[in-house]
Amino acid sequence: SPTRNQIEFHTAAKMHPAIIVVLVIGALSEMWVVFAVSYAALQRDDGRGYYRRVTDALRFKL
């Protein structure tokens, strides 16, 4: 039979649906920002500043 410590660890190690949702939303947000920054960096310089290109990419004004 499992010891008390093993039972407490198993209970604490459960992935609750709310934690999974937060992790997925966080990962998608991070990928979105990385995409915007890399897209703006790789875009040709068309007279707009880098900050403006990143802002447009974050708003999907590609």
NORBEL-V171619 format. One record per helix or strand of 2 or more residues. SS is the DSSP state (H for helix, E for strand). FROM is the first residue (numbers start at 1). TO is the last residue. If there is no record, write none. Layout:
ss=SS from=FROM to=TO
ss=SS from=FROM to=TO
This chain:
ss=H from=4 to=12
ss=H from=17 to=42
ss=H from=50 to=58
